[in-house]
Amino acid sequence: MDFGRLSDLRYVNFRLPPDHAETPRVLARALARQPAPPAVYVGCPIWTNKAWLGSYFPLGIREADYLHHYGRQFNSIELNTTHYRIPDATTVRRWREAVSPAFRFCPKLPQSISHDRALYNADELTLSFCRAIEGLGPTLGHAFLQLPPTFGPEHLPRLERYLLDFPAYVPLAVELRHPGWFADAELLASVTAMLEALGKPLVLSDVAGRRDVLHMRLTTPAAFVRINGHGLIDSDFRRADDWAARVAGWLEAGLHTAYIFIHQKDIMHSPLWAEHFLRRLQELTGMSVQPPRVIPQPVQGSLF
């Protein structure tokens, strides 16, 4: 994820802001309906990670088997491939069958909807997308609509109309990037109230160059968090600790589901960050989500 990425981090304050004033109310209302246990999903943006061969993937596996082995390391994925094309039924069925029923796919809406058409005249494409990913069955998590930085507050009526018409059988999170959404507190309050009324999470993005998008306003009992890492420097681990503490607090207050997606330029760093985050979350909550682990590889050529 290049959005908000900086090369110089010396002056970035990575401390998490306090929760938005409305977040405790949203969680308190959800507490009585909280599932036991609540769910925490952690993942990466892609599964075709050849660099993991011999560590997190067995050596010698076919590329067609990468998703199966990814699903043994992570319990979710930010499905970016759907941003570029709508998958056919055969592909969706193959994805679903490659993972356990406990796994969750979070497909990104096609750029033809979010970027090219900016939600205008996109009804047929939206229905095609939703019908396709419906084939994921129980492995479908939240899809997410990533709107480009050019989609500003002047398009609020279009966004509201689109969300009102969006098929209810597909859970949807919304990511806003234009600075105008966050510069005006009254506007942000209006947008988040709309999303809360419609049951749509507003994506939280933890990126160095755009701290405004880390709004900490939960609009539903599901938190959808995207994090840019920076090569496992000290601040990456401090942020993992801070996010574990924040998610633990949200779970105690009534959160039902947390999606945490880690983006690292070097894909070898993502499992290590996730393992640190999940270990710390377990220490704080007692919840055990299996972390990624380097798997033993067969030793070839040994005589003993």
C-alpha positions in Angstrom: 0.0 0.0 0.0 1.7 3.2 -1.2 -1.0 5.5 0.1 0.5 7.6 2.9 3.9 6.0 2.7 6.9 8.2 3.6 10.6 7.6 3.1 11.6 9.8 6.1 9.9 8.8 9.3 11.9 11.0 11.7 9.1 13.4 12.4 6.1 11.1 12.3 4.2 10.6 15.6 2.9 7.0 15.3 1.1 7.1 18.7 -2.5 6.0 18.2 -5.0 8.8 18.8 -7.6 8.4 21.5 -10.9 6.8 20.5 -13.4 9.2 18.8 -16.1 10.3 21.3 -18.8 8.2 19.6 -16.8 4.9 19.6 -17.6 3.9 23.2 -21.3 4.4 22.5 -21.2 2.2 19.4 -19.4 -0.6 21.4 -21.6 -0.3 24.4 -24.7 -0.8 22.3 -23.1 -3.9 20.7 -21.9 -5.5 24.0 -25.1 -7.4 24.7 -25.0 -9.0 21.2 -21.2 -9.7 21.3 -20.5 -13.3 20.0 -18.6 -15.6 22.3 -15.8 -15.5 21.4 -15.5 -12.4 19.2 -13.5 -12.8 16.0 -10.0 -11.4 15.2 -8.8 -11.8 11.6 -5.3 -11.0 10.5 -3.9 -11.1 7.0 -1.9 -9.7 4.1 -3.0 -8.2 0.7 -1.9 -11.2 -1.5 -1.1 -14.9 -1.1 1.2 -15.4 -4.2 4.3 -14.8 -2.0 7.1 -16.8 -3.7 9.5 -15.4 -1.1 7.8 -17.6 1.5 8.8 -20.8 -0.2 11.0 -22.7 2.2 9.8 -20.8 5.2 6.1 -20.1 5.5 5.3 -22.3 2.4 6.7 -25.7 1.7 9.4 -25.9 -0.9 8.3 -27.2 -4.3 4.6 -26.5 -4.1 2.6 -25.5 -7.2 1.5 -21.8 -7.4 -2.0 -23.1 -7.5 -1.5 -24.4 -4.0 -0.3 -21.1 -2.5 -3.7 -20.0 -1.2 -4.2 -23.3 0.6 -0.8 -22.9 2.4 -1.4 -19.1 3.0 -4.7 -20.1 4.7 -2.7 -22.3 7.1 -0.6 -19.2 8.2 -3.3 -16.5 8.2 -7.0 -16.5 8.8 -7.9 -13.7 6.4 -6.8 -11.8 3.3 -7.3 -8.4 1.9 -8.4 -9.6 -1.5 -6.8 -7.1 -3.9 -7.1 -9.2 -7.0 -10.8 -8.4 -7.2 -9.9 -4.7 -7.6 -8.7 -5.4 -11.1 -11.3 -7.9 -12.3 -14.5 -9.6 -11.2 -13.7 -13.3 -10.7 -15.8 -16.0 -12.4 -17.7 -18.7 -10.5 -15.0 -21.4 -11.0 -12.3 -19.1 -9.6 -14.4 -18.2 -6.6 -15.3 -21.8 -5.9 -11.6 -22.7 -6.1 -10.7 -20.0 -3.6 -13.4 -21.1 -1.2 -12.4 -24.7 -1.3 -8.7 -23.9 -0.8 -9.3 -22.6 2.8 -11.1 -23.7 5.9 -14.6 -22.4 6.7 -13.1 -20.2 9.4 -11.1 -18.2 6.9 -12.3 -14.8 5.7 -11.8 -13.2 2.3 -12.2 -9.4 2.2 -12.6 -8.5 -1.4 -11.8 -5.0 -2.7 -14.5 -3.6 -5.0 -13.3 -3.3 -8.7 -11.6 -0.1 -9.6 -14.0 0.2 -12.5 -16.6 1.0 -9.9 -14.7 3.0 -7.3 -12.1 4.8 -9.5 -13.1 4.8 -13.2 -16.9 5.5 -12.6 -16.6 7.0 -9.1 -19.8 5.1 -8.2 -21.7 6.7 -11.1 -23.8 4.4 -13.3 -22.2 1.4 -11.5 -25.3 -0.7 -10.6 -24.8 -3.5 -13.0 -21.1 -3.9 -12.2 -21.9 -3.8 -8.5 -24.4 -6.6 -8.9 -22.0 -8.7 -10.9 -19.3 -8.3 -8.3 -21.7 -9.1 -5.4 -23.1 -12.1 -7.1 -19.6 -13.4 -7.8 -18.2 -13.0 -4.3 -21.4 -14.4 -2.8 -20.0 -17.7 -4.0 -17.4 -17.5 -1.2 -20.2 -18.6 1.2 -19.2 -18.6 4.8 -15.6 -17.5 4.0 -16.9 -14.1 2.8 -15.9 -11.4 5.3 -16.4 -7.7 4.7 -15.9 -6.5 1.1 -14.4 -3.0 1.1 -14.9 0.1 -1.1 -11.7 2.0 -1.5 -12.5 5.5 -2.8 -9.7 7.4 -4.4 -8.2 10.7 -3.1 -10.1 12.5 -5.9 -13.5 11.4 -4.5 -14.2 14.3 -2.1 -17.1 15.5 0.0 -18.9 17.1 -2.9 -19.8 13.5 -3.9 -21.5 12.7 -0.5 -25.0 12.4 -2.0 -23.7 10.0 -4.6 -21.9 7.9 -1.9 -25.1 7.8 0.2 -27.2 6.7 -2.8 -24.7 4.0 -3.7 -24.6 2.6 -0.2 -28.4 2.7 0.1 -28.6 0.6 -3.1 -25.7 -1.7 -2.2 -26.9 -5.4 -1.9 -27.5 -6.1 1.8 -26.2 -9.7 1.6 -22.6 -8.5 1.2 -21.1 -6.8 4.3 -19.2 -3.7 3.2 -16.6 -1.4 4.7 -15.8 2.0 3.2 -12.4 3.7 2.9 -12.2 7.5 2.3 -9.0 9.1 1.3 -9.7 12.7 0.2 -8.5 15.1 3.0 -11.7 17.0 2.9 -13.6 14.2 4.6 -11.5 14.6 7.7 -10.8 18.3 7.8 -14.2 19.3 8.9 -15.5 17.8 12.1 -19.1 18.4 11.3 -18.8 16.8 7.9 -17.0 13.8 9.4 -19.8 13.5 12.0 -22.4 13.5 9.3 -20.6 10.9 7.2 -20.0 8.6 10.1 -23.6 8.9 11.3 -24.7 7.9 7.9 -22.3 4.9 7.8 -23.5 3.9 11.3 -27.1 4.0 10.3 -26.3 1.9 7.2 -24.2 -0.6 9.2 -21.0 0.1 7.2 -17.6 0.3 8.9 -15.3 3.2 8.1 -11.9 1.9 7.3 -9.0 2.9 9.7 -5.7 3.4 7.9 -2.5 3.7 9.9 -0.1 5.3 7.5 2.8 7.6 8.1 1.9 10.5 5.8 -1.8 10.8 6.4 -2.5 10.7 10.1 -5.9 12.3 9.5 -7.3 9.0 8.2 -6.6 7.4 11.6 -9.9 8.8 12.8 -10.6 6.1 15.5 -14.4 6.4 14.9 -16.0 2.9 14.8 -19.4 3.0 13.1 -20.2 -0.6 13.7 -19.0 -3.4 16.0 -16.6 -4.4 13.2 -13.2 -2.7 13.0 -11.5 -2.8 9.6 -7.8 -1.7 10.0 -5.1 -1.3 7.3 -1.5 -0.7 8.5 1.6 0.2 6.6 4.8 -1.2 8.1 8.3 0.0 7.6 10.6 -3.0 7.6 10.2 -4.0 11.2 11.9 -1.0 12.6 11.3 -0.3 16.3 8.2 1.8 15.6 6.6 -1.2 13.8 6.7 -3.3 17.0 5.6 -0.4 19.2 2.6 0.1 16.8 1.8 -3.6 17.0 1.8 -3.4 20.8 -0.4 -0.3 20.6 -2.8 -1.9 18.2 -3.0 -5.0 20.3 -3.9 -2.9 23.4 -6.5 -0.9 21.4 -8.2 -3.9 19.9 -8.2 -5.6 23.4 -10.0 -2.6 24.8 -12.5 -2.6 22.0 -13.1 -6.3 22.5 -13.7 -5.8 26.2 -16.1 -2.9 25.4 -18.2 -4.9 22.9 -16.4 -5.2 19.5 -17.6 -8.2 17.5 -15.0 -8.5 14.8 -11.6 -7.0 14.1 -9.9 -7.2 10.7 -6.2 -6.3 10.8 -4.3 -6.1 7.5 -0.5 -5.5 7.5 1.3 -4.1 4.5 5.1 -4.4 4.3 7.2 -3.6 1.3 9.2 -6.8 2.1 6.6 -9.6 2.4 8.9 -11.6 4.6 8.3 -8.9 7.3 4.5 -9.4 7.4 4.4 -12.7 9.2 6.8 -11.5 11.9 4.7 -8.4 12.6 1.5 -10.5 12.7 3.1 -13.0 15.1 4.2 -10.2 17.4 0.7 -8.5 17.3 -1.1 -11.8 18.0 1.2 -12.8 20.8 0.6 -9.5 22.5 -3.1 -9.6 21.9 -3.3 -13.1 23.5 -1.3 -11.8 26.5 -3.9 -9.0 26.9 -7.1 -10.9 26.2 -6.4 -14.7 26.5 -7.7 -15.0 22.9 -5.7 -17.5 20.9 -5.4 -16.8 17.1 -2.9 -19.0 15.5 0.1 -16.9 14.4 2.1 -17.5 11.3 5.0 -19.9 11.8 8.0 -21.0 9.8 7.4 -24.6 8.9 10.0 -27.4 9.0 11.2 -28.4 5.6 12.3 -31.9 4.6 16.0 -32.4 4.6 17.0 -33.8 1.2 20.2 -35.8 0.6 20.7 -36.9 4.1 22.0 -40.5 4.6 20.8 -40.6 8.3 
